[in-house]
Amino acid sequence: MDTDAFIAEIKKIPPVTRFMTGSALCVTLPVMLQLVSAYQVMYHWTLVQNLELWRLWTTFFYGGSGITFLFDFIMLYRTSNSLETQSYGSRSADYAWQLMLTCGGLLALNHPLSTHILHRPFLLTLAYLSSRLQPNALYSLFGLMTIEAKWWPYVLVALDGVMGGKQTLARSLTGLVAGHAWWLLAWRDAAAQQSSFARAPGWLRSLIPSPTAAAGATGPQPRAFGTAPRAAARPGRPTGYQWGTGRRLGDS
């Protein structure tokens, strides 16, 4: 694949998902390559007050290192892409606005816990909203068992508790709280969907283009641990993930 074709494929990713996955790479890779210290991307309220405002952004996109970062990166892309193309359709600005407000909520919830990296709670927030908006999805846990979407965020939190202990569990639970608040404020009913929380202001709409809505279906399909749900089959259309809104990777 030449450079122009690669860039064209990248541009097919919905704008908010493209920004978030790009942010994850831009924040995490320099730390992995030891170009900057992890301390420089952590959230510290005192340092934010000293105008180190980039920490309000980097704390959500520093994914650590190794295989954990790889799985989390895939989960971020697929979950966000599924939400932006299927649940939000052409309303990328609304999606971005709701994300911004929800991230503010995550900062507030984690302040008493002295959480310096909010990447995991952020992922769990997306996973919770996805489970509410795409309830027919099925999830495969390490290929051993299939889990309904409504239980998936709780399984992830339980795994965090087992592997990280009580403090990690508490921080992960903030992701579920923020995700539930997001659903209540933006998706619960018609009134919520027209609220100031749900509708992006004009200045943000002018900054974020609205991609063509991608048609999604709701049939349950098994999926692997750490990935987002597949769309159900439609007549004349193959199932599977797509890179942005164009061809699947590997297609000629």
C-alpha positions as CSV (number, residue, x, y, z in Angstrom):
1,M,0.0,0.0,0.0
2,D,1.5,3.3,-1.0
3,T,1.5,6.4,1.1
4,D,-1.5,8.1,-0.6
5,A,-3.6,5.0,-0.3
6,F,-2.7,4.6,3.3
7,I,-3.6,8.2,4.1
8,A,-6.9,7.7,2.2
9,E,-7.7,4.7,4.4
10,I,-6.9,6.7,7.5
11,K,-9.2,9.5,6.4
12,K,-12.1,7.0,6.1
13,I,-12.0,6.5,9.9
14,P,-14.7,8.7,11.5
15,P,-13.2,11.9,12.8
16,V,-13.7,11.5,16.5
17,T,-12.4,7.9,16.5
18,R,-9.5,9.0,14.3
19,F,-8.6,11.7,16.8
20,M,-8.8,9.4,19.8
21,T,-6.7,6.6,18.3
22,G,-4.2,9.1,17.0
23,S,-4.0,10.6,20.5
24,A,-3.4,7.2,22.0
25,L,-0.5,6.7,19.7
26,C,0.9,10.2,20.1
27,V,0.8,10.0,23.9
28,T,1.8,6.4,24.5
29,L,4.5,5.8,21.9
30,P,6.9,8.6,23.0
31,V,6.7,7.2,26.5
32,M,7.4,3.7,25.3
33,L,10.4,4.9,23.3
34,Q,11.6,6.8,26.4
35,L,11.4,10.1,24.6
36,V,9.4,11.6,27.4
37,S,8.7,10.5,31.0
38,A,5.3,9.0,31.9
39,Y,5.2,11.6,34.6
40,Q,4.8,14.3,31.9
41,V,1.5,12.8,30.7
42,M,-0.1,12.0,34.1
43,Y,-2.9,14.0,35.6
44,H,-2.0,16.1,38.6
45,W,-4.4,18.8,39.6
46,T,-1.7,21.1,41.1
47,L,0.2,21.0,37.8
48,V,-2.9,21.6,35.8
49,Q,-3.4,24.7,37.9
50,N,0.1,25.7,36.9
51,L,-1.1,25.8,33.3
52,E,0.2,22.3,32.3
53,L,-3.2,21.9,30.6
54,W,-2.1,19.1,28.2
55,R,-2.4,16.7,31.2
56,L,-6.2,17.0,30.8
57,W,-5.8,15.4,27.4
58,T,-2.9,13.0,27.9
59,T,-4.3,11.3,31.0
60,F,-7.0,9.7,28.9
61,F,-4.8,8.4,26.2
62,Y,-1.7,7.0,27.9
63,G,-2.2,3.2,27.5
64,G,0.9,1.9,29.2
65,S,3.1,-0.6,27.3
66,G,3.3,-4.1,26.0
67,I,0.4,-6.4,25.1
68,T,-1.9,-4.4,27.4
69,F,-1.6,-1.3,25.3
70,L,-2.2,-3.3,22.1
71,F,-5.4,-4.9,23.4
72,D,-6.6,-1.5,24.8
73,F,-5.8,0.3,21.6
74,I,-7.8,-2.3,19.6
75,M,-10.7,-2.0,22.1
76,L,-10.6,1.8,21.8
77,Y,-10.7,1.8,18.0
78,R,-13.4,-0.8,17.6
79,T,-15.7,0.4,20.4
80,S,-15.5,4.0,19.4
81,N,-15.8,3.2,15.7
82,S,-18.9,1.1,16.4
83,L,-20.5,3.9,18.4
84,E,-19.6,6.7,16.0
85,T,-20.7,4.9,12.8
86,Q,-23.7,2.9,14.1
87,S,-25.2,4.6,17.2
88,Y,-24.3,8.2,16.3
89,G,-24.3,7.9,12.5
90,S,-23.5,11.3,11.1
91,R,-23.6,13.1,14.5
92,S,-19.9,13.1,15.2
93,A,-20.0,16.5,16.7
94,D,-22.6,15.3,19.2
95,Y,-20.4,12.3,20.0
96,A,-17.4,14.6,20.6
97,W,-19.3,17.0,22.8
98,Q,-20.7,14.2,25.0
99,L,-17.2,12.7,25.3
100,M,-15.8,16.0,26.4
101,L,-18.4,16.4,29.1
102,T,-18.1,12.8,30.2
103,C,-14.4,13.1,30.5
104,G,-15.0,16.1,32.8
105,G,-17.2,13.8,34.9
106,L,-14.4,11.2,35.0
107,L,-11.9,13.7,36.3
108,A,-14.3,14.7,39.0
109,L,-15.0,11.1,40.0
110,N,-11.4,10.1,40.1
111,H,-10.1,13.2,41.9
112,P,-10.8,11.7,45.4
113,L,-9.0,8.5,44.3
114,S,-5.9,10.3,43.2
115,T,-6.0,8.7,39.8
116,H,-3.2,9.9,37.6
117,I,-4.0,7.9,34.5
118,L,-7.6,7.7,33.3
119,H,-7.2,5.6,30.2
120,R,-8.8,2.5,31.7
121,P,-11.9,4.2,33.2
122,F,-12.3,6.0,29.9
123,L,-12.3,2.7,28.0
124,L,-14.9,1.3,30.5
125,T,-17.1,4.3,29.9
126,L,-17.2,3.6,26.2
127,A,-17.7,-0.1,26.8
128,Y,-20.7,0.6,29.1
129,L,-22.4,3.0,26.6
130,S,-21.8,0.5,23.8
131,S,-23.4,-2.3,25.8
132,R,-26.5,-0.1,26.4
133,L,-26.8,1.1,22.8
134,Q,-26.0,-2.3,21.2
135,P,-27.5,-4.8,23.6
136,N,-27.7,-7.6,21.1
137,A,-24.0,-8.0,20.8
138,L,-22.3,-11.0,22.2
139,Y,-18.7,-11.1,23.6
140,S,-16.3,-14.1,23.7
141,L,-14.1,-14.1,26.8
142,F,-10.8,-15.7,25.7
143,G,-12.8,-18.1,23.5
144,L,-14.0,-19.9,26.6
145,M,-17.4,-18.5,27.1
146,T,-19.9,-16.1,25.4
147,I,-21.2,-13.1,27.4
148,E,-24.2,-10.9,26.6
149,A,-23.4,-7.3,26.0
150,K,-25.3,-6.1,29.1
151,W,-22.9,-8.0,31.3
152,W,-19.7,-7.2,29.4
153,P,-18.6,-4.0,31.3
154,Y,-19.1,-5.7,34.6
155,V,-16.9,-8.6,33.5
156,L,-14.1,-6.1,32.5
157,V,-14.4,-4.4,35.9
158,A,-14.3,-7.8,37.7
159,L,-11.1,-8.7,35.8
160,D,-9.6,-5.4,36.7
161,G,-10.4,-6.1,40.4
162,V,-8.9,-9.5,40.3
163,M,-5.7,-8.4,38.6
164,G,-5.3,-5.0,40.2
165,G,-6.9,-5.1,43.6
166,K,-9.3,-2.8,45.4
167,Q,-7.9,0.5,44.3
168,T,-8.0,-0.5,40.6
169,L,-11.5,-1.8,41.1
170,A,-12.7,1.5,42.5
171,R,-11.1,3.4,39.6
172,S,-12.7,1.0,37.1
173,L,-16.1,1.5,38.7
174,T,-15.9,5.2,38.0
175,G,-16.0,4.3,34.3
176,L,-19.3,2.5,34.8
177,V,-20.7,5.4,36.8
178,A,-19.7,7.9,34.1
179,G,-21.0,5.6,31.3
180,H,-24.4,5.2,33.0
181,A,-24.6,9.0,33.5
182,W,-23.8,9.4,29.9
183,W,-26.6,7.1,28.9
184,L,-29.1,8.8,31.2
185,L,-28.3,12.3,30.1
186,A,-28.1,11.6,26.3
187,W,-29.9,8.5,25.4
188,R,-32.6,7.5,28.0
189,D,-35.5,9.1,26.1
190,A,-36.4,11.7,23.5
191,A,-36.1,14.6,25.9
192,A,-32.6,13.5,26.9
193,Q,-31.6,13.3,23.2
194,Q,-32.5,16.9,22.7
195,S,-30.8,18.2,25.9
196,S,-27.8,20.6,26.0
197,F,-25.7,17.6,27.1
198,A,-26.6,15.6,24.0
199,R,-26.5,18.4,21.3
200,A,-23.1,19.9,20.4
201,P,-22.9,23.7,20.3
202,G,-22.5,25.4,16.9
203,W,-18.8,26.1,17.2
204,L,-18.0,22.4,17.6
205,R,-20.3,21.4,14.7
206,S,-18.3,23.8,12.5
207,L,-15.0,22.1,13.5
208,I,-16.1,18.5,13.1
209,P,-17.3,17.2,9.8
210,S,-20.3,14.8,9.7
211,P,-19.4,11.6,7.9
212,T,-22.0,9.7,6.0
213,A,-23.9,7.4,8.5
214,A,-22.9,3.8,8.3
215,A,-25.7,1.4,8.4
216,G,-25.6,-1.0,11.3
217,A,-27.6,-3.9,12.4
218,T,-28.4,-5.4,15.8
219,G,-28.1,-9.2,15.3
220,P,-25.9,-10.8,18.0
221,Q,-22.5,-12.0,16.9
222,P,-19.8,-13.5,19.1
223,R,-16.7,-11.4,19.5
224,A,-13.4,-11.8,21.3
225,F,-12.2,-10.3,24.5
226,G,-11.2,-6.7,24.2
227,T,-13.0,-6.0,20.9
228,A,-16.1,-4.3,19.8
229,P,-19.2,-6.0,18.5
230,R,-19.6,-7.1,14.9
231,A,-22.5,-5.9,12.9
232,A,-25.1,-8.5,12.1
233,A,-25.3,-9.9,8.5
234,R,-27.4,-8.1,6.0
235,P,-28.6,-9.5,2.6
236,G,-25.9,-9.0,0.0
237,R,-23.4,-7.6,2.5
238,P,-20.6,-9.5,4.3
239,T,-20.2,-9.3,8.1
240,G,-17.0,-8.2,9.7
241,Y,-15.2,-5.1,10.8
242,Q,-14.4,-2.3,8.4
243,W,-11.6,0.2,8.5
244,G,-13.4,3.5,8.8
245,T,-16.2,3.5,6.2
246,G,-14.2,2.1,3.3
247,R,-12.9,-1.4,2.4
248,R,-11.8,-3.9,5.0
249,L,-8.1,-4.2,5.5
250,G,-6.7,-6.8,3.2
251,D,-9.3,-6.3,0.4
252,S,-7.9,-5.5,-3.0
